[in-house]
Every structure is written in C-alpha cells, then in structure tokens.
Amino acid sequence: MTENTFEELDKTTEEVSEASEMDINQFDDTPVGNRKAYKREPLDGKVVTVEKFVIEKADTTKAPQSALTGDSKYWTCSACITYDVKNAEGVNHREYVSGAKQFVDRNGQPSNMNFWYEGVMDKPNPSQIAKLWVNVAKALEIEPKDMSPRQFVAFLNSKPKAKLAGEKYQFPGSPEVTKNMVGEFVK
C-alpha cells in the first residue's frame, strides 16, 4: 500500500455535483493554527469605501423558520459588507448584515430575496438590511419602494463612500456588540 501525496489526492478528487457543496479547490491551504481571529475596531464617524457586498441564497435544505405572526415561514440569507479599512491584523473590516430573507412561496419554493418592505422602518427594531436599504435609496435619491434588489446590490458593489455609525446589538446568548454599520453614504 502506498501513501498518496496531497497533489495525487487533488488529482483524483472528482468534481462536486451539488451546488451547495464545496469543491476541494475552494478550501483554504492555511493551517488552522496560523489563522488570526477577526478583531472589530470602532469606526464610528469614519468615512470608508465599501469594497464589496456579498449575499448568499438561503440554505433551503434546512427547515424554514416561522415568522412571529405565525402566518409565514422563511429562510435567512447571509449578507456581508466589506470596507477598505484594515484592522490591526491587516484584515479588512467587515460586518454581517442581518435581516435578508427568502419566504416560502405558496408552491413551497423560496421566494425572491426580501430586504425591505413598506412600513418596516416604523417597527421598533427594523432589520439591519432594511436600514441599509433605506440608506442606499437615499443615496440614489429615490424612494425605498422604487428601488429594485439589483439596484441595491449594484450600488453597494460600485465602491461608494460611507460614513460609518457604531450601532449596538445584543443577540440572544451573546454579549452586546457595537457593529460598524453604514450611517449614510457620502460623495
């Protein structure tokens, strides 16, 4: 019996057929012990450039969650905004933005992504993504209801300048954290 080298193993690996599975080439080569934990530094009031905005579809292989009203079900989507400013470890500052959802349609399939709806900003705790949606609409000088998801994502990936605001959040089972969220977009 012979031992395979990593190169030989890599050559024998078949392509992954499922869209949700990762191909071997997508895994990091960095040893786990060499990785540095992300350290958030306060950036309240600082003007930065949005480097990129990434949003991933909901994982519909998991059971959907029930809305508080109980009349709908949804899956959460992962969204992350990355800024051009690096922390002390040389890692770009980024924030995960919560609140994007895909609802279960009447036919049981995931809906289009939902970021904002009329009246959400009147609620006691509007989602982080809804606040970002309103800030983008303001920068584009249009009403939030008149903006499309494509315009939203395209604007965020056009490297706009933003003045950050430190916003405090408390999630169940974790300590309070101050996130560097977009307070407003500036020219």
Order of alpha helices (4+ residues) and beta strands (2+ residues): alpha-beta-beta-beta-beta-beta-beta-beta-alpha-alpha-beta-beta
